Amino acid sequence: MTIHTLKPWTDQVKLHPDVESEGLTEAMFAIDLGAIAAGDPNTPPVYRDANAFFKATYPTSDLLKLLEEILASLAGKGGYNRVLKLRTHFGGGKSHVLAALLHAAKSRKALNNVPEAKGFADPGPVDVAVVDGEKFGAREGKTLDDGRKIRTIWGWIAWQFGPDKFALLEENDRDRVSPGGDLISELLEGKPKLILLDEVLKYMERAAAVAVLDSTLQRQSKDFLQNLTVEVAASKNAALVYSLQWSAREALDNIALLEEIDRLTSRKDQLREPVVGDEILRVLQKRLLGADPPEDAAKAVGEAYSDVVVGMWRAHAETPGAKQEAEQGGLEFERRIKSSYPFHPALIDVMKDR
């Protein structure tokens, strides 16, 4: 089959119902971690419902490892890193991983929709606290339904753990002064505790503008993050996972702040990149397609494209060695075309490396 006789991908591939829906919007693919944690009915079911979420999630090897480590830590098992830092290359990847951890901790049975995860530890009921650094106001904090205000991220974490835990940090929250290690250690006692912090740098940027006595809320928040990592690392059944920008380029004008946060936590945390290499292809296929692409269609496209590309490379090859390289490169190109179908591998490279 030549490239001119290939069938259109729209005749070969079944899209996910969300993608085919007339009500499709970009917001349907943007994960609001706070809304998921709160059970907001306006959140698309594929994100809100734990069973639907895991059925639509492609379990990369590193995501599985991350889930296994965190669930084991929450179950009180030793030998695992309890403080993990996430960095991913594109889009809402970090938020998706945090959502996976949230659902796994709160709805452990739903994780059994992923066959590879059925043997992971079950920690039982888990207290989960989520902080969305992009939305949590540094100056205004968060207003509760009864009108009360939570002023700080440590107050918001404690509130999500329950009234008795909030009572421990209520004064620290009111005064916007970071709690010390002993108070944080007490906060983590009892049931397993999972703390998920998304977009930490964005919150820290805004906190610099809020004065706290002769300090700033940013300074207090950095002290809290450092104390929190130490206490979680020393705990029996707590875990902390937080996300940062991947690089200084993404951090724009706040390179120094990014590097300082890295230094504050680097003694206790471990870096995780849950999506690596061409696994991005399977992530996209799982989320956007209603079923795996037909193997015969992917094979035909791969072979046709490879024939054209190898022909061009061979035409420009001036030595036998160069021609051999063209042949070998063509095999790799064919493999990538097949595995990425109906997407072009160049699209994946742009998303990964932009």
N, C-alpha and C positions, 0 to 999 in steps of 0.2 A: 504494500500500500504506500502510495506516495503522499507527500504533504498536501497535494492538491485534492486528494480523494478522501481525506480524513473527515469523519462526521463531526459536526459542531459539538462542543462540549455540553451545550445545553440539551442535546439529545441523548447524552450519555450519563449525565450526573443528576442525581436527585438532591435538591437543596433541603436544608433544615426548614421545618415549618415556620420558624421565626423569620428566616430570610425571605421566604416566599410570601409572607403576610403583607397585605396592603398597608398595614399600620406600622411597617418597619421604620424605625428611626435610629439614628446613631446612638441615642441614649440607651437603647436596648442592649448595646454591647459595652456600656460603661458601668463597671461595678461600683456600687455605692456600699462600701463595707459597713458603714454605720447603719444604713437602712436595712441591710441584711440582718445585722445583729438585733435590730429592734423589731424585726418581723414586719416591716412596712408593707402593707398590701399593694402599694403602687410599684413595688419592685417586681420585675419580671419573674414568673415562677421558676424559670430555669436557673435563676440565682437564689431566689428565696427558699425554695424547697430543696432540702438536702438530697433527697433521692434523685430528683430531676437534675440537680447540679452535678452529681457524680456520674450519672448516665451520660451527660454531655461533656464530661471532662476527659481529655486524653491523659492517662497517667504516665508522665515522663519518668525515667529512671530516677532522676534526682528528686522529683516531687514525691515519689514513693518513699525514698530514703528519708526525706524530711518528715513526712507523715509518720513513718515508723519511729523515728527518733523522738518526736514531740510526744506521741502517744505513750511511748515507753517511759519518758521522763515524767509525764503526768501520772502514770501508774506507779511511780515511786522506784522505778528500776534505775540502777546506777550505770555508769560507764558511757553516758550520753551527754552531749553538749546541751545545756538548758537555755543558753542565750544564743540566738542565731540572727544573723544579719542577712537580709535579702537584697540582692541586686539582680535585676533582669534588664534585658536590652531594649524592650520596646513596649509601648502601649500600656495596657492595664495588667501586664503580667504579674507584677508584684501583688496587686490587689486580688487577682484571681487565686494566687497561692495562699494569701491570707484568708480568703473566703473558704478555701478548701480546709485549712486548719480549723477555722471556726466551725464549719459543719461537722468535721470529723470529731471535734471535742464535744459538741452539743448533741450530735446525732450519730453516735458511733456505728449503729447498725446500718445506717445509710451508706457508710463507706464500703459495706460488703457488696455494693453494686460494682465495685472495682475488684475483680477476682484476685489480683495480685496482693490486695490489702486485707484479705479475710483473716489472715493469721496475726495481724497486728494487735498490740495490747489494747485492752478495754479498761480505761481508768475509772469507769463509772461516772457518776455526776461530776461535772467540771464547772467551776465558776469561770466565765470568760469575760474579759474586759477589752473593748475595742476603742481605740482613739484614732480618728481620721484627722491627721494633722493639716490637711488642706481645708477642712471645714470648721474645726474647733477654733473658736475665736480667742485670740490671746487677750484682748481687752474685755470683751463681753462674756467670754466663757460660754456656758450652756444653761439655758433656762428650762427648768423642769415643768411638768404639767401643772404642779401646784403653785407655780410662780417663783419658787426658790431658785437661786442661782448657784451653779458650780463654777468656780473661778479658774481652776487649774487642771492640768491633765492628771495630776496625782489625785485630786479630788474626784474627778470623773471616773478614774479607774476604781477607786475605793467605793464610790456610789454603785457601780455596776456589780461589785462583790456583795453588796447588801448594806442595810442601815447600820448594823453593828460595826462593819468595817469602815464605813464612812465616818462614824463617830470617832474613830482613832485619828483621822486626819482632818477633821472638820476645822480645827483652828488653823492648821497649816494651809488649808484651802482658803479660808477667809483672809488670812494675812499674806497669801501668795508666797509663803516661805517653804522651801523644800523640806520634807521630813528626813530625819536621819535614818541610819541603817536599822536601828532597833525597831523603830515604828514600822518600817517597811517589812522587816522580818515578821513582825506580828501580823501585818496585813496579809501575808502569804500563808499564814497558818490555817489549818482546817482542811477543807476539801481541796482537791487539785485546783490550781490557778493557772489559767492561760492568759497572757497579756499580748495583744496584737497592736502594734503601733505602725500606722501607715503614713508615709510622707512626713517623716520627722523634721526634715530640714525646712520645709515650708512653714511649719508651726514655729520653729526656732527663729526664722527670719522675722516674723511678726512680733514675737515676744520681746525682741530687742527694743521695741518702742514703748514698752510698758515699764514704768519705774516702780521699784519695790524698795522702799527706804533708800539706802545708798547703793542699792544694787539694781538689777533689772530682772524681769521675768525670764528673759533668756538665760541669764546666769543661773537663776534658781532652777530652771528646767534642765539645764545641762548637769547641775549637781544631782538633781533627782535621777536623771537617766544613768549617770555613773553609779550612784548608790543602788539603783534598782538592778542593774546588771550584776553587781557584786552579790546582792542578797538572793536574787533568783538563782545564780550559779551555785550558791551554798545551800539552797533549799532542798527539801525532800521530794516535793511533788509539784513544783511550779515550773513554768517555761515562759520565755519571752522571745517573741519574733518581731523584728522591726525592719522597716524598709527605708532605704536611702536611694538617691539618684545613683545611676551607674557610674557616672564619671564627672570630672570637673566641668566638662563641656555642658552637661545637663544642669549643673549647679549654677551656671552663668556667673553672676557677680559674687557668689558666696562660696568661692573655692576654699577660702580660709576656714569658714564655718564648717564646711563639709569635712575638711581634714581634721579639725578640732574634735568634732563628734566621733570621727573614726578613732582618734587617739584616746578619747575618754572611755571608749568601750572595747578597744582592741584586746585588752588583756583577758577579757572574759567571753567574748563572742567568737563565733565561727561564721565565715562567709559562705553563703549558699547561692548558687545560680540554678534555679529549678528547671530552666529550659535551656538546653545547650544544643549547638549544631543543628542538624536537620530535623531534630525532634519538633521544631517549630512547625514543620510541615504537617505533622500528625495532629498537632494542637489545632491548627486552622481547619483541617479536614473534619476533625471530630466536632468542632463547634458550628461550622458553616454548612456542612453536608448532612443530608438525612441518612445516608448510608455510604459505605466505602465505595470509592470509584470502581467501575468494572475493570478487572485486571486486563482483559483483552483490549479495551480502549486505551488504557494507559500504556500498554505494550506497543500498540500500533503507533501512538503519538511519539513515544520515546525513540522507536526505531526510525521513524520518518524524519524526525528532527535531527537525529544523530547522523543519518546519511547525508543530509544537506550540510551540516556543520563540518563533518569530517572531510567531505569533498572540498569545502572551502579551505580548510587547514592544509589538506594534502596539496592543493593547487599552489599554495604559497610556500610549501616545504622545499628547501633547496638541497637537503642532504637525506640519506637513508635514515639517519637518526631522527631527524625532524619529522619524517613521515611516520616513523614508529611512534613517536610521541603523539602525533595527531591521532593515530589509531587508538592509543591508550586513553588519550583525553576524550575521545569520542565515546568510549565505553563508560567512562565516569559520567559524562554529560547525559548519556542515555539512561543511566541508572537514576540520576537526579530528576530527569524529566518524568520517568515512570513513577517515582516515589512522590513527586510533588503534584502530579495531575489532580485536578484541572488547573492548578496554579503553575506559573512559570517559576523556576528556581531563582531567577533574577529578582523577582518580587520578594522572595524570602530573604535574599541577601540584603536588599535595600532596607527591609524592616529590621533586620538583625543588626546591621552595621551603621545605620543612619545616626 
